[in-house]
Amino acid sequence: MNRIFGQKKAQAPMPTLGEASGKIDGRVKGLDEKIKGMEDELRKYQGLIKRSTGAAQANHKRRALDVLKRKKMFEQQRDQLAAQSFNVDQTNFALESVKDTITTVDAMKGAHKALKTEVKKVKIDDIEDLTDDLADMMEDMNEVNDALGRNYGVSDDIDEADLDAELAGLEDELEGVGEEEADAAGATAETTPSYLLPSEPLNTPEPKATTDEFGLPVAPLHN
């Protein structure tokens, strides 16, 4: 049967969005080159029109108009292809975004499964027992520190009121000693003979002037 009717031809693979976008961009580039060539041709005809008159000038204008019409047509085709390329790029971006989303969801599913497995290994009761044991040990250490810091040979029956009264008495006693020392110093100063007191400083000679009345330096005198 295959010899009579022939085999069905294999279908060609569908082009990808990247291939379609590249093909469209190539056509747009070709149109841009054609438009640039026509712009150069129009500048040439503009120069000929300025330099010519009569029938020659009319002929140059007619050719310039033909070139301008083709340029407008190519620009329209280029704009259409640019719009198609934009739509293809937008579709490709949406497709890539969907693929990235699927990859992210798959990664999150794997992480959720791994986290669920690891959480099962953690026993809340063991953690609570551990924290309770640590709290008990800290309390025991506090009791040990209190015992080591206890004062020996000091009675716990001492009244704080008695200590305050004793402290106030010491302050009054110290103030009395200070007043007695001040009175003794004053009495000593009054009974000291005048010849034992320090004498007043003797008059020192005034320094000789080093300048005269006109402000000039005076030469020292040698004895």
Disulfide bonds with the S-S distance in Angstrom:
none
